[in-house]
Amino acid sequence: MPQLDPFGVGLVVALAGLAAAALIAPVVSDRRRRRRGAASLQAIDFVRTSFTSRMVRGDPIDVLLHEVVESLLVAAAASATPATRRPAGGAVPGWS
């Protein structure tokens, strides 16, 4: 039985690991991109279905815009991690 070179075996294992990572990375990236795209479309549909009829009726745009932003912030806060939540009762930093 021939003696295997430890360096050669390690090199083959490392290359196999890199190849596996190269094959898996695009699949994971595509799933994340699709998930973000779906969330974005849900937000757009929510705004369109919730506020379009009120715009057509002629409700003041400043009131509608304020309600759209607050609704989206509430929806985002429900799915946000603790690190991305805004302070309770506080304004979004940098916004006036």
Buried (B, 14 or more C-beta within 10 A) or exposed (E): EEEEEEEEEEEEEEEEEEEEEEEEEEEEEEEEEEEEEEEEEEBEEBBEEEBEEBEEEEEEEEEBEEBBEEBEEEBBEEEEEEEEEBEEEEEEEEEE
